[in-house]
Amino acid sequence: MTPRYAPRNCPVCQGELSVTRLGCQSCSTELSGVFESCEFCALTQDDRETLRVFLASRGNMKEVERHLGVSYPTARARFDALLGKLGVTTVPPTPRMEVLEKLARGELDVDDALTQL
């Protein structure tokens, strides 16, 4: 059975929906109130897959790239978008980091990278 996920936004006004009722499938107990929603619940299926791959590869973006079958810049862009959805701000890359990332992507050879560093 394919899991179904609760909508995040109101279909009428697009406001953020809140969880107000919980139920136990085992004993039919129900709780009502206003509950904090899970920040990961707002992620799309693709976002959750990207996060799973990132965690399984222990943060190695080259592994993420290989597993998702996308280029390094695409894997990086997906991960940055995921961080944005979670409200995690990223630090702008320093010039040194940009050189190292170009080296990792194969856009520079080692000698050119060393010269720029």
C-alpha positions, 0 to 999 in steps of 0.5 A, a space after each residue: 500500500 502506498 503511503 498517503 501524506 497529509 496536505 501541508 497547505 489549506 486547499 481554500 486559502 493556502 494557509 498552513 494547516 495544523 495537526 489537530 487530531 491524532 488517532 490510534 489504529 489499535 484501540 481507536 483512542 483519539 486525541 484532539 488539540 493543536 499539535 506541532 507538526 514535524 518539519 520533515 513531514 513538509 518535504 516531498 517524496 523526492 526531498 525525503 529520498 535525497 535526505 535518505 541518500 545523503 544520510 546513508 552516504 554519510 554526507 558524501 555529495 559524490 555518493 549522492 550524485 552517483 546514487 541519484 544519477 545526477 550531476 554534482 551541481 544538480 545533487 548539490 542544488 537539490 540538497 541546498 533546496 532541501 536545506 532551504 525547505 527545512 529553514 537551514 541557512 547555508 553559509 555562502 562558499 568562500 573563494 577557497 571552497 569554490 576552487 575546491 568544489 570546482 576541483 571535485 567536479 573535475 572543472 579544474 585540475 590539481 595544478 590549477 587548483 593549487 595555483 588558485 589556492 
